[in-house]
């Protein structure tokens, strides 16, 4: 018997300055959308603690493991080398969730983000003020970033078989 599939309820991409880039929900009903915004924001404190601990230990690991559980979700964290935080909320089940499976999800989401950010045409209208300017990342919710949202949806569909019409997102400009 194959292991039960993980169910991705939500994913959040947060800038290095803790500004939301994209929060995408896959759970039903849509009334839970605000809940996942709350989860994304409350996760940032735990993520910052884990990043500080990793820096003190001189660790280069991106995966932050299980951050916490709340009601019916388990929240996991990941930080990219450029300090973009990816937070996912998986539905709690009675089965064991392997870190390798969660890391695979994060790598797919990181690749979706990396491919979108690497597109030089999306940054054409963005003023470049310096190396640490993350204005282009904050525009990830704009209409130009359809490919990014589509890639995130593909990861969600691969995990839970959700259709694009049942997913919703909050875009930040």
C-alpha positions in Angstrom: 0.0 0.0 0.0 1.5 3.4 -1.0 2.0 6.0 1.7 -0.7 8.6 2.0 -0.1 11.8 0.1 0.6 15.0 1.9 -2.0 17.6 1.6 -0.7 21.2 1.1 -3.2 23.6 2.6 -1.2 26.8 2.0 2.2 28.2 1.0 3.6 31.6 1.8 6.6 33.4 0.4 8.0 36.2 2.6 10.7 38.6 1.7 14.0 39.0 3.7 12.4 42.1 5.3 9.3 40.0 6.4 7.0 41.5 3.7 4.6 38.9 2.2 5.4 38.2 -1.4 2.6 35.7 -2.1 0.3 33.7 0.1 -1.5 30.9 -1.7 -4.2 28.8 -0.1 -5.4 25.4 -1.3 -7.7 24.4 1.5 -11.4 24.2 1.5 -13.4 26.2 2.4 -12.1 29.6 1.2 -13.2 31.0 4.6 -9.9 29.6 6.0 -7.9 32.0 3.9 -7.5 34.5 6.8 -6.3 31.6 9.0 -3.4 30.9 6.7 -2.4 34.6 6.6 -2.3 34.4 10.4 -0.2 31.2 10.3 2.3 32.8 7.8 2.7 35.9 10.0 3.0 34.0 13.3 5.5 31.7 11.8 8.0 34.5 11.2 9.0 34.7 14.8 9.9 31.0 14.9 11.7 31.3 11.5 13.8 34.2 12.8 14.7 32.2 15.9 15.7 29.2 13.8 17.8 31.4 11.4 19.6 33.0 14.4 20.3 29.5 15.8 21.6 28.3 12.4 23.8 31.3 12.0 25.3 30.8 15.5 26.0 27.2 14.6 27.4 28.2 11.2 24.9 25.9 9.5 24.1 26.3 5.8 20.9 24.2 6.0 17.9 25.9 4.3 15.3 23.5 5.8 14.0 24.7 9.2 11.9 21.6 9.9 8.6 21.6 11.7 8.0 25.1 13.2 4.8 24.2 15.1 1.4 22.6 14.9 -1.9 24.4 15.2 -5.3 22.9 15.2 -5.4 20.9 12.0 -2.1 21.9 10.3 1.6 21.4 10.7 3.7 24.4 9.7 7.1 23.9 8.2 9.8 26.5 7.3 12.5 27.0 4.7 14.8 29.9 4.0 16.6 30.4 0.7 20.2 31.5 0.5 18.9 35.0 -0.3 16.8 34.9 2.9 13.4 34.6 1.3 11.3 32.5 3.7 9.0 29.8 2.4 6.3 28.6 4.9 4.0 25.7 4.2 1.0 24.4 6.1 0.3 20.7 5.7 -2.9 19.1 6.8 -2.3 17.1 10.0 -2.7 13.3 9.6 -2.0 10.3 11.8 0.8 9.3 9.6 4.5 10.1 9.9 5.6 12.9 7.7 9.2 12.3 6.6 11.5 15.3 6.4 12.7 14.1 2.9 9.1 14.5 1.6 8.8 18.0 3.0 12.3 19.0 1.7 11.2 17.8 -1.8 8.1 20.1 -1.5 10.3 23.1 -0.5 12.8 22.4 -3.3 10.0 22.5 -5.8 8.6 25.7 -4.4 12.1 27.2 -4.2 12.7 26.3 -7.9 9.4 27.9 -8.9 10.4 31.1 -7.1 14.0 31.0 -8.5 12.8 30.5 -12.1 10.5 33.4 -11.8 13.0 35.8 -10.2 15.6 34.8 -12.8 13.4 36.1 -15.6 15.1 39.4 -16.5 12.0 40.8 -18.3 9.9 40.9 -15.1 12.3 43.4 -13.5 12.4 45.8 -16.5 10.1 48.4 -14.8 11.7 48.1 -11.4 14.2 50.7 -10.3 17.4 49.2 -9.0 18.5 51.0 -6.0 21.0 48.5 -4.7 22.0 44.9 -4.2 19.6 44.4 -1.3 16.6 46.0 -3.1 13.8 43.4 -3.0 11.2 45.5 -4.9 11.1 43.0 -7.7 10.3 40.3 -5.3 7.5 42.3 -3.7 5.9 42.6 -7.2 5.6 38.8 -7.4 1.8 39.1 -6.8 1.3 41.4 -9.8 -0.2 40.2 -13.0 3.2 39.9 -14.6 4.0 37.0 -12.3 1.4 34.6 -13.6 4.1 32.0 -14.3 5.2 32.0 -10.6 1.6 31.5 -9.4 1.1 28.8 -12.0 4.2 27.0 -10.8 3.1 27.2 -7.2 -0.3 25.8 -8.2 1.4 22.9 -10.0 3.2 22.0 -6.8 -0.1 22.1 -4.9 -1.8 20.0 -7.6 1.0 17.5 -7.5 0.5 17.0 -3.8 -3.2 17.0 -3.4 -4.9 17.0 -6.7 -6.4 20.4 -6.2 -7.6 22.3 -9.3 -6.5 25.9 -10.0 -10.0 27.1 -9.6 -10.1 25.9 -6.0 -7.0 27.7 -5.0 -6.9 31.3 -4.1 -4.1 33.7 -3.5 -3.4 37.1 -2.0 -1.2 39.2 -4.1 0.9 42.0 -2.8 2.0 45.0 -4.8 
